Amino acid sequence: MVLPNQLTVLRIILTPVFIYLFLSGDKFYQQISLVVFIVAAITDWYDGWLARKFNYITDWGKFMDPLADKFLTSAAFFALAAIGILEYWMVWLIVIRDFFITGLRSYAEFKGKSFPTSLAAKWKTFIQMIFLYYLLVIITLKTFENLETNFSELFSVLLNETMIYFVMLAITLYTLITAVLYIYYNRQLIKKIIDA
């Protein structure tokens, strides 16, 4: 198995490790969970870079790499919902959308077709990741007792429920819009794949 695919497998393995540590209720484990998440996210960038630079592109990698990304981001969204930071219904909408489009692209690859990733979809992924990093970093910093004691008011502002709700709502709506646009602009290709 080539190195990029090994990194994809590592990212899949690290995903449940992140969930376990983050939801453990132990402050030290929660702190470690952020490191695990960052390492897993770095493997996403690095395996793509390796695959392109050294042409380590395989059918397995093209299928599993985007799925591994969705497993990681979905795990983070669900973990944040589990501790009451995010609303489950928004998380479900984002996850269903992402896996549906990823599944569609993977099926297209299987049929020998290629769906280009739109600029809107790239921005969607970027915004989702920035939001996840923001929440995970702030929540992790809050587990340090000295910081929580000395900056309690700041944490209240940074983790304001109303602010988080409306930011997540905007991200959810934008994510759904990108799905509609994706299907619309690729409707002819989708029809050909279905009819094939």
Backbone torsions as a table, in degrees:
resi	resn	phi	psi	omega
1	MET	NA	128.9	-177.4
2	VAL	-70.4	159.1	-173.7
3	LEU	-57.3	-45.1	178.9
4	PRO	-56.9	-38.5	178.4
5	ASN	-69.5	-34.4	175.4
6	GLN	-63.5	-38.4	178.2
7	LEU	-67.8	-35.1	176.0
8	THR	-63.7	-43.8	177.2
9	VAL	-62.3	-41.6	178.0
10	LEU	-59.6	-42.2	179.8
11	ARG	-63.0	-39.4	177.6
12	ILE	-64.4	-41.0	179.7
13	ILE	-67.0	-39.0	-177.9
14	LEU	-70.5	-22.2	-177.6
15	THR	-60.8	-53.2	177.1
16	PRO	-66.8	-28.6	175.8
17	VAL	-62.7	-44.6	177.4
18	PHE	-59.0	-47.6	-178.8
19	ILE	-59.0	-46.7	-178.7
20	TYR	-60.1	-47.4	-178.0
21	LEU	-66.8	-43.3	-175.9
22	PHE	-66.6	-37.6	-176.8
23	LEU	-95.3	8.2	-176.3
24	SER	-67.0	-26.4	-175.1
25	GLY	86.2	-6.8	177.7
26	ASP	-93.0	125.8	-174.8
27	LYS	-62.0	-40.6	-179.8
28	PHE	-65.7	-42.3	177.7
29	TYR	-62.4	-38.6	178.3
30	GLN	-63.0	-38.7	177.9
31	GLN	-64.8	-41.4	178.0
32	ILE	-66.0	-32.7	-178.2
33	SER	-60.7	-34.6	177.9
34	LEU	-64.7	-40.7	177.9
35	VAL	-62.1	-44.1	179.7
36	VAL	-61.1	-43.8	-179.5
37	PHE	-62.9	-44.0	-179.6
38	ILE	-64.5	-42.9	178.2
39	VAL	-60.8	-44.7	179.6
40	ALA	-62.2	-41.5	179.5
41	ALA	-66.0	-36.7	178.7
42	ILE	-64.6	-37.3	178.6
43	THR	-61.9	-30.7	177.9
44	ASP	-62.8	-47.8	179.6
45	TRP	-67.3	-43.5	-172.6
46	TYR	-69.7	-40.5	-178.9
47	ASP	-67.7	-34.1	176.0
48	GLY	-66.5	-40.9	178.7
49	TRP	-63.7	-44.3	178.9
50	LEU	-63.1	-44.5	-177.7
51	ALA	-60.4	-41.5	-178.7
52	ARG	-74.1	-42.6	-175.3
53	LYS	-67.8	-42.0	-175.4
54	PHE	-108.5	9.5	178.7
55	ASN	58.2	38.0	176.4
56	TYR	-86.4	55.9	-176.0
57	ILE	-102.1	120.2	-179.9
58	THR	-123.8	159.9	177.4
59	ASP	-61.8	-39.8	178.8
60	TRP	-61.7	-43.8	-179.3
61	GLY	-65.0	-41.7	179.3
62	LYS	-63.3	-30.8	-179.9
63	PHE	-82.5	-46.0	-171.4
64	MET	-84.8	-30.3	-176.1
65	ASP	-59.2	-50.6	178.1
66	PRO	-64.9	-32.7	177.4
67	LEU	-65.9	-41.0	178.5
68	ALA	-61.5	-37.8	177.3
69	ASP	-62.4	-44.4	-178.4
70	LYS	-67.6	-36.5	176.4
71	PHE	-59.7	-44.0	-177.7
72	LEU	-66.6	-51.1	-178.3
73	THR	-66.6	-38.1	178.2
74	SER	-63.9	-40.8	178.1
75	ALA	-60.3	-42.1	179.9
76	ALA	-65.4	-44.1	178.6
77	PHE	-60.9	-46.2	-179.2
78	PHE	-67.0	-36.7	178.1
79	ALA	-62.8	-41.0	178.4
80	LEU	-68.8	-33.6	175.4
81	ALA	-69.1	-36.8	-178.5
82	ALA	-62.8	-29.6	179.5
83	ILE	-97.4	9.7	172.5
84	GLY	84.9	11.8	179.7
85	ILE	-81.1	-40.5	-178.6
86	LEU	-115.9	158.6	177.3
87	GLU	-84.7	133.8	-178.7
88	TYR	-60.6	-38.4	-174.8
89	TRP	-64.4	-34.6	176.8
90	MET	-69.7	-42.5	179.0
91	VAL	-60.2	-45.3	179.9
92	TRP	-60.2	-41.4	179.3
93	LEU	-62.5	-43.6	179.1
94	ILE	-64.8	-46.0	-176.6
95	VAL	-65.8	-44.7	179.5
96	ILE	-61.9	-43.7	178.8
97	ARG	-60.1	-49.0	-175.3
98	ASP	-64.6	-42.0	179.9
99	PHE	-72.1	-32.2	177.7
100	PHE	-65.1	-49.6	-179.4
101	ILE	-67.0	-40.4	177.8
102	THR	-63.1	-42.2	177.3
103	GLY	-63.2	-39.6	178.3
104	LEU	-63.2	-44.2	179.1
105	ARG	-65.5	-40.3	179.8
106	SER	-65.1	-39.9	178.1
107	TYR	-65.8	-38.3	177.3
108	ALA	-62.6	-42.6	177.2
109	GLU	-60.5	-40.4	178.8
110	PHE	-62.1	-34.5	179.9
111	LYS	-85.9	2.9	178.5
112	GLY	83.5	14.2	177.8
113	LYS	-108.2	166.0	-179.1
114	SER	-136.4	125.2	174.5
115	PHE	-95.7	116.1	177.3
116	PRO	-69.8	143.0	176.8
117	THR	-78.2	124.5	-177.3
118	SER	-74.7	159.9	176.7
119	LEU	-61.8	-38.5	178.9
120	ALA	-61.7	-40.1	179.4
121	ALA	-67.8	-36.8	177.0
122	LYS	-64.6	-41.1	176.9
123	TRP	-65.6	-37.3	177.4
124	LYS	-58.3	-47.9	179.6
125	THR	-63.4	-43.8	180.0
126	PHE	-61.0	-46.4	-178.7
127	ILE	-65.1	-43.1	178.0
128	GLN	-58.3	-46.8	-177.2
129	MET	-66.3	-41.1	177.9
130	ILE	-60.2	-43.8	180.0
131	PHE	-64.6	-43.2	178.3
132	LEU	-63.0	-45.6	178.1
133	TYR	-60.3	-43.5	179.9
134	TYR	-56.2	-52.1	-177.9
135	LEU	-65.9	-44.6	-177.8
136	LEU	-65.0	-40.5	179.7
137	VAL	-66.8	-46.6	-178.9
138	ILE	-63.6	-44.4	-179.9
139	ILE	-64.2	-39.2	178.6
140	THR	-66.5	-43.8	178.1
141	LEU	-60.8	-33.8	-179.9
142	LYS	-66.5	-20.4	179.8
143	THR	-76.3	-14.4	175.5
144	PHE	-81.8	116.8	-171.0
145	GLU	-57.6	-42.1	-178.8
146	ASN	-62.5	-42.1	179.1
147	LEU	-67.2	-42.2	-179.4
148	GLU	-63.6	-38.1	-179.5
149	THR	-71.0	-45.5	-173.7
150	ASN	-81.4	-23.4	-175.8
151	PHE	-125.9	34.7	-176.7
152	SER	-60.2	-39.1	179.7
153	GLU	-67.1	-39.6	178.4
154	LEU	-64.0	-42.2	178.3
155	PHE	-63.0	-36.0	178.6
156	SER	-62.7	-37.0	178.2
157	VAL	-72.3	-46.0	-176.1
158	LEU	-68.1	-27.6	179.5
159	LEU	-111.6	30.7	178.8
160	ASN	-58.9	124.8	-174.1
161	GLU	-60.7	-42.0	-178.5
162	THR	-65.2	-44.2	179.0
163	MET	-61.2	-47.8	-179.7
164	ILE	-62.7	-40.4	-179.6
165	TYR	-59.4	-48.3	-175.1
166	PHE	-75.4	-31.6	174.6
167	VAL	-65.9	-45.1	178.8
168	MET	-64.5	-37.0	177.7
169	LEU	-63.1	-43.0	178.8
170	ALA	-63.7	-42.0	178.8
171	ILE	-64.2	-40.9	179.1
172	THR	-62.9	-46.6	179.7
173	LEU	-63.2	-43.6	179.6
174	TYR	-63.7	-40.0	178.3
175	THR	-61.0	-43.1	179.1
176	LEU	-67.9	-38.6	177.9
177	ILE	-61.4	-42.3	179.7
178	THR	-62.4	-33.2	178.3
179	ALA	-67.3	-44.1	179.2
180	VAL	-62.1	-45.5	179.3
181	LEU	-63.6	-40.4	-179.2
182	TYR	-60.6	-46.9	-179.9
183	ILE	-67.1	-41.1	-178.3
184	TYR	-63.6	-49.7	-176.2
185	TYR	-71.0	-20.3	179.7
186	ASN	-110.3	19.2	-172.4
187	ARG	-62.1	-37.1	-179.7
188	GLN	-68.1	-41.8	178.6
189	LEU	-66.1	-39.9	178.0
190	ILE	-62.4	-42.1	178.9
191	LYS	-61.6	-42.4	179.1
192	LYS	-62.7	-40.7	-179.7
193	ILE	-66.0	-42.8	-179.3
194	ILE	-65.3	-40.5	-178.8
195	ASP	-75.8	-18.1	-176.1
196	ALA	-67.7	NA	NA
